[in-house]
């Protein structure tokens, strides 16, 4: 029965066959990009859990002055500041039976002692830079209606929870063996501060890119606590939302500028919905065989604050310092932007220099200059760092 297909009913019935993950790296990347598949349970006030990625391959030291001795597959955190440690294994890996449990407990014990707030915060913000997300947007998604807390206060809370053993330990696999289920259920009953779960994530594939992911949680999850009341929703901006906001701008040059940037990205790259409180979209281009976040277009409540910001942290991470420097040098020298670009070398090309849409629209050739710089970046054949 476990190999029976699942069915999707649309215009016609389509069977999706169970399929293994080809590599552990593919499995890990899926969880990093789509942590919703691990969202079960609730926050302290009853709101549904929403995990946010802190880091992949999070280093775990064994003393205050040592380099990492181990590497945790994923570290997530929720809005209550509760950390979630995740280890991923495929069923074909024999370590999924018992060895992974000792591995995880080793990680948890040392993380509780040697992950200070400053390290956690830096890891999260580095991940945002690599993914091309602004910190404002990322913290807005993480904290929601609690974003009156400062980042320092939030990460101090995470550090305190770790020290107290208040964390989740998740074993994730495409098949959970009975031995692991028994250990997880035992640990989850015995540990007072730490929750331990095993998540079996089954993948089904259909025609084209159609995939269905079916998570099954083992470890006494209190599903009754999942109340829809008080749910903290995350608003995702669509292209239609952006077009509506653009149409409300009084300056026709600003409207033309914003539309040109979005149209170019839609045609030559791709757009990804933003999750900030204001309307925004992240702009990706295919460079050296990978989708690289290059910029974010943001439309605020006050049109005077509309801006285009460049994701240099992401560009540097994916393509290296040399290509990031070449891209910075190729951008037009616009008021407000030139100074920020000049400061990038001292920051290791890890920043978000921005230019207001008003300033961009006031220069007749500025948009063409930016699109030309992006085209040079895309066509640059130098090897990535």
C-alpha positions as CSV (number, residue, x, y, z in Angstrom):
1,X,0.0,0.0,0.0
2,X,2.9,2.4,0.6
3,X,3.7,2.5,-3.1
4,X,0.2,3.4,-4.2
5,X,0.0,6.7,-6.2
6,X,-1.9,9.7,-5.0
7,X,-4.2,11.4,-7.4
8,X,-4.8,15.0,-8.4
9,X,-8.1,15.9,-9.9
10,X,-8.3,18.9,-12.2
11,X,-9.6,18.8,-15.8
12,X,-8.6,15.1,-15.7
13,X,-7.3,12.6,-13.1
14,X,-3.6,12.5,-12.8
15,X,-1.6,9.9,-10.9
16,X,1.5,10.9,-9.0
17,X,4.0,8.2,-8.2
18,X,6.1,8.0,-5.1
19,X,9.6,9.2,-5.9
20,X,12.8,9.2,-3.8
21,X,14.9,12.3,-3.4
22,X,17.9,11.9,-5.7
23,X,20.4,13.3,-3.3
24,X,20.6,14.5,0.3
25,X,21.6,18.0,-1.0
26,X,18.3,18.2,-3.0
27,X,16.4,17.2,0.2
28,X,18.2,19.9,2.2
29,X,17.6,22.6,-0.4
30,X,13.9,21.8,-0.4
31,X,13.6,22.3,3.3
32,X,15.6,25.5,3.2
33,X,13.4,27.0,0.5
34,X,10.1,25.6,1.8
35,X,10.2,25.4,5.6
36,X,6.3,25.4,5.6
37,X,6.5,21.6,5.3
38,X,7.9,21.5,8.8
39,X,5.3,23.9,10.3
40,X,3.3,21.9,12.8
41,X,2.2,22.8,16.3
42,X,1.7,26.3,17.5
43,X,3.3,29.3,19.2
44,X,2.7,30.0,22.9
45,X,-0.3,32.2,22.1
46,X,-2.0,29.6,19.9
47,X,-0.9,31.0,16.5
48,X,0.3,28.4,14.0
49,X,4.0,27.9,13.9
50,X,6.0,29.5,11.1
51,X,9.6,28.5,10.9
52,X,12.2,30.9,9.4
53,X,15.7,29.7,8.3
54,X,18.6,31.0,10.3
55,X,21.3,29.1,8.5
56,X,22.1,25.9,6.5
57,X,25.2,24.0,7.6
58,X,25.3,25.8,10.9
59,X,28.7,25.3,12.6
60,X,28.6,23.7,16.1
61,X,31.8,24.4,18.2
62,X,32.7,22.3,21.3
63,X,34.4,25.2,23.2
64,X,34.3,28.9,23.4
65,X,37.4,29.4,21.3
66,X,37.3,26.5,18.9
67,X,36.3,26.3,15.3
68,X,33.1,24.3,14.5
69,X,33.6,20.6,15.1
70,X,30.2,19.7,13.6
71,X,27.8,21.0,11.0
72,X,24.0,21.0,11.6
73,X,22.0,20.7,8.4
74,X,19.5,23.5,9.2
75,X,18.8,25.9,12.0
76,X,15.3,27.5,12.1
77,X,13.7,29.8,14.6
78,X,10.1,30.9,15.2
79,X,8.6,34.2,16.3
80,X,8.7,33.1,20.0
81,X,12.5,32.7,19.7
82,X,12.4,28.9,20.0
83,X,15.2,27.4,17.9
84,X,14.6,24.3,15.7
85,X,17.5,22.0,14.9
86,X,17.0,19.9,11.8
87,X,19.0,16.8,10.6
88,X,18.1,15.4,7.2
89,X,18.8,11.9,6.1
90,X,17.5,9.7,3.2
91,X,16.2,6.3,4.0
92,X,19.1,4.7,2.2
93,X,21.5,6.3,4.7
94,X,22.0,3.6,7.4
95,X,22.8,6.4,10.0
96,X,19.1,7.2,10.1
97,X,18.4,4.3,12.4
98,X,20.4,5.2,15.6
99,X,23.6,7.0,14.9
100,X,21.8,10.2,13.9
101,X,20.2,10.4,17.4
102,X,23.6,10.7,19.2
103,X,24.7,13.1,16.5
104,X,21.7,15.4,17.1
105,X,22.1,15.3,20.9
106,X,25.7,16.2,20.5
107,X,24.7,19.2,18.4
108,X,22.0,20.3,20.9
109,X,24.2,20.1,23.9
110,X,27.0,22.1,22.4
111,X,24.6,24.6,20.7
112,X,23.1,25.3,24.1
113,X,26.6,26.3,25.4
114,X,28.4,27.8,22.5
115,X,25.8,29.7,20.2
116,X,25.7,33.3,21.5
117,X,23.1,35.7,20.4
118,X,25.7,37.7,18.3
119,X,26.5,34.5,16.3
120,X,22.9,33.6,15.7
121,X,22.0,37.1,14.6
122,X,25.0,37.2,12.2
123,X,24.1,33.8,10.7
124,X,20.5,34.9,10.1
125,X,21.5,38.1,8.5
126,X,24.2,36.4,6.3
127,X,21.6,34.0,5.1
128,X,19.3,36.9,4.2
129,X,22.1,38.5,2.3
130,X,22.8,35.2,0.4
131,X,19.1,34.9,-0.4
132,X,18.8,38.5,-1.6
133,X,16.3,39.5,1.2
134,X,16.4,42.8,3.0
135,X,16.7,42.6,6.7
136,X,13.6,44.8,7.1
137,X,11.5,42.3,5.2
138,X,13.0,39.3,6.9
139,X,12.5,40.6,10.4
140,X,9.0,41.7,9.4
141,X,8.2,38.2,8.4
142,X,9.8,36.7,11.4
143,X,8.4,38.9,14.1
144,X,5.1,40.1,12.5
145,X,3.0,42.0,15.0
146,X,5.7,41.7,17.6
147,X,8.2,43.7,15.5
148,X,8.4,46.4,18.2
149,X,11.2,44.1,19.7
150,X,14.7,44.9,18.6
151,X,16.8,42.4,16.7
152,X,19.2,42.3,19.7
153,X,16.3,41.6,22.1
154,X,15.0,38.8,19.9
155,X,18.3,37.0,19.5
156,X,19.0,37.3,23.2
157,X,15.7,35.5,23.7
158,X,16.9,32.7,21.4
159,X,20.2,32.4,23.2
160,X,18.4,32.2,26.6
161,X,16.0,29.5,25.2
162,X,19.0,27.5,24.0
163,X,20.7,27.7,27.3
164,X,17.5,26.5,29.1
165,X,17.1,23.6,26.6
166,X,14.0,25.1,25.2
167,X,14.3,23.9,21.6
168,X,12.9,21.5,19.0
169,X,15.0,18.6,17.5
170,X,13.7,17.4,14.2
171,X,14.8,14.3,12.3
172,X,13.6,14.6,8.7
173,X,13.7,11.7,6.3
174,X,11.8,10.3,3.3
175,X,11.2,7.2,5.5
176,X,11.4,7.0,9.2
177,X,12.4,3.6,10.5
178,X,10.7,2.0,13.5
179,X,13.9,2.2,15.6
180,X,14.1,6.0,15.2
181,X,10.4,6.4,15.8
182,X,10.7,4.5,19.1
183,X,13.7,6.6,20.2
184,X,12.0,9.9,19.3
185,X,8.8,9.0,21.1
186,X,10.8,8.0,24.2
187,X,12.9,11.2,24.2
188,X,9.8,13.4,23.6
189,X,8.1,11.9,26.7
190,X,11.2,12.2,28.9
191,X,12.6,15.6,28.1
192,X,10.9,18.4,29.9
193,X,12.1,21.5,27.9
194,X,13.1,20.0,24.6
195,X,10.6,18.7,22.0
196,X,11.8,15.8,19.8
197,X,10.1,14.8,16.5
198,X,10.6,12.7,13.4
199,X,9.1,14.0,10.2
200,X,8.6,11.6,7.3
201,X,8.4,13.6,4.1
202,X,7.1,11.6,1.2
203,X,7.5,12.9,-2.3
204,X,5.2,12.2,-5.3
205,X,5.9,13.3,-8.8
206,X,3.7,13.8,-11.8
207,X,4.0,15.1,-15.3
208,X,6.4,18.0,-15.8
209,X,7.4,19.8,-12.6
210,X,4.3,18.7,-10.6
211,X,5.3,17.5,-7.1
212,X,3.3,16.7,-4.0
213,X,5.0,16.6,-0.6
214,X,3.3,14.8,2.2
215,X,4.7,15.3,5.8
216,X,3.9,12.9,8.6
217,X,5.0,13.8,12.1
218,X,5.9,11.3,14.8
219,X,6.3,12.3,18.4
220,X,3.0,13.2,20.1
221,X,2.2,16.5,18.4
222,X,-0.5,18.5,20.1
223,X,-2.7,19.1,17.1
224,X,-5.5,20.5,19.2
225,X,-3.4,23.6,19.8
226,X,-3.5,24.5,16.1
227,X,-6.2,27.2,16.3
228,X,-6.9,29.4,13.3
229,X,-7.7,32.3,15.6
230,X,-4.9,34.8,15.9
231,X,-3.2,33.4,12.8
232,X,-0.3,35.7,11.8
233,X,-0.6,35.9,8.0
234,X,2.3,37.0,5.8
235,X,1.2,39.3,2.9
236,X,2.8,38.3,-0.3
237,X,2.9,41.0,-3.0
238,X,1.8,39.9,-6.5
239,X,2.6,41.6,-9.8
240,X,-1.0,42.9,-9.9
241,X,-0.4,44.5,-6.5
242,X,2.7,46.2,-7.8
243,X,0.9,47.4,-10.9
244,X,-1.9,48.8,-8.8
245,X,0.6,50.7,-6.6
246,X,2.5,52.0,-9.6
247,X,-0.7,53.3,-11.2
248,X,-1.3,55.4,-8.1
249,X,2.0,57.2,-8.4
250,X,1.5,60.8,-9.6
251,X,4.8,61.1,-11.5
252,X,4.5,59.5,-15.0
253,X,8.3,59.1,-15.1
254,X,8.2,57.1,-11.9
255,X,5.4,54.9,-13.2
256,X,7.4,54.3,-16.4
257,X,10.6,53.5,-14.5
258,X,9.0,51.0,-12.1
259,X,7.1,49.3,-14.9
260,X,10.2,49.0,-17.1
261,X,12.2,47.4,-14.3
262,X,9.5,44.9,-13.6
263,X,8.8,44.1,-17.2
264,X,12.5,43.5,-17.9
265,X,12.8,41.1,-14.9
266,X,9.7,39.2,-15.9
267,X,11.0,38.8,-19.5
268,X,14.7,38.2,-18.9
269,X,14.8,36.9,-15.3
270,X,12.0,36.2,-12.8
271,X,10.1,38.1,-10.1
272,X,9.5,36.7,-6.6
273,X,6.8,38.0,-4.3
274,X,8.0,40.1,-1.4
275,X,6.7,39.6,2.1
276,X,7.3,43.1,3.7
277,X,4.5,45.2,5.1
278,X,4.8,47.4,2.0
279,X,4.6,46.2,-1.6
280,X,7.8,44.8,-3.0
281,X,9.2,42.2,-5.4
282,X,12.6,40.6,-5.6
283,X,14.3,40.5,-9.0
284,X,16.3,37.5,-10.0
285,X,18.5,36.9,-13.1
286,X,20.1,33.7,-14.3
287,X,23.8,34.1,-14.0
288,X,26.4,31.3,-14.4
289,X,23.7,28.6,-14.2
290,X,22.0,29.8,-11.0
291,X,19.2,32.2,-10.1
292,X,20.8,35.2,-8.4
293,X,18.8,37.8,-6.4
294,X,20.0,41.1,-8.0
295,X,17.7,43.7,-6.6
296,X,14.4,44.5,-4.8
297,X,11.9,47.1,-6.0
298,X,9.9,48.5,-3.1
299,X,6.8,50.7,-3.2
300,X,6.1,52.3,0.2
301,X,3.1,54.0,1.7
302,X,4.9,57.3,1.1
303,X,5.8,57.3,-2.7
304,X,8.7,59.6,-2.0
305,X,10.4,56.5,-0.3
306,X,9.9,54.2,-3.2
307,X,13.3,52.7,-4.1
308,X,15.4,50.1,-6.0
309,X,18.0,48.4,-3.8
310,X,20.8,46.1,-5.0
311,X,21.4,42.8,-3.3
312,X,25.2,42.9,-3.2
313,X,25.4,40.4,-0.4
314,X,23.7,37.8,-2.6
315,X,25.7,38.8,-5.7
316,X,29.0,38.5,-3.8
317,X,28.0,35.2,-2.2
318,X,27.0,33.6,-5.6
319,X,29.4,35.2,-8.0
320,X,32.4,36.4,-5.9
321,X,33.9,39.8,-5.0
322,X,35.4,40.4,-8.5
323,X,32.1,40.2,-10.3
324,X,30.3,42.2,-7.6
325,X,32.9,44.9,-7.9
326,X,32.5,44.9,-11.7
327,X,28.7,45.2,-11.4
328,X,29.1,48.1,-8.9
329,X,31.4,49.9,-11.3
330,X,29.0,49.5,-14.2
331,X,26.0,51.0,-12.5
332,X,25.2,54.6,-13.3
333,X,26.4,57.3,-10.9
334,X,23.1,58.6,-9.5
335,X,22.6,61.0,-6.6
336,X,22.5,59.0,-3.4
337,X,23.6,55.8,-5.0
338,X,27.1,56.7,-6.0
339,X,28.2,57.3,-2.4
340,X,26.7,54.0,-1.2
341,X,28.5,52.1,-4.0
342,X,31.8,53.7,-3.0
343,X,31.4,52.4,0.5
344,X,30.9,48.8,-0.7
345,X,34.6,47.7,-0.8
346,X,35.1,48.5,2.9
347,X,32.0,46.3,3.6
348,X,33.3,43.4,1.5
349,X,30.6,44.1,-1.1
350,X,28.0,43.0,1.4
351,X,25.3,45.6,1.5
352,X,22.0,47.0,0.1
353,X,22.8,50.3,-1.7
354,X,19.6,51.8,-2.9
355,X,18.4,54.6,-5.1
356,X,15.0,56.3,-4.9
357,X,12.7,55.9,-7.9
358,X,12.3,59.6,-8.0
359,X,16.1,60.1,-8.5
360,X,16.1,57.2,-11.0
361,X,13.2,58.6,-13.0
362,X,14.8,62.1,-13.1
363,X,17.8,60.9,-15.1
364,X,16.6,60.1,-18.7
365,X,19.2,57.3,-19.3
366,X,19.4,55.9,-15.8
367,X,17.1,52.9,-16.3
368,X,18.8,51.9,-19.5
369,X,22.1,52.2,-17.6
370,X,21.0,49.8,-14.9
371,X,19.5,47.3,-17.3
372,X,22.8,47.5,-19.3
373,X,24.8,46.8,-16.1
374,X,22.5,43.8,-15.3
375,X,23.0,42.5,-18.9
376,X,26.8,42.7,-18.4
377,X,26.5,40.8,-15.1
378,X,24.4,38.1,-16.8
379,X,26.8,37.7,-19.7
380,X,30.0,37.8,-17.7
381,X,31.6,34.4,-18.2
382,X,34.2,34.6,-15.5
383,X,34.0,31.6,-13.1
384,X,32.1,32.1,-9.9
385,X,33.9,32.3,-6.6
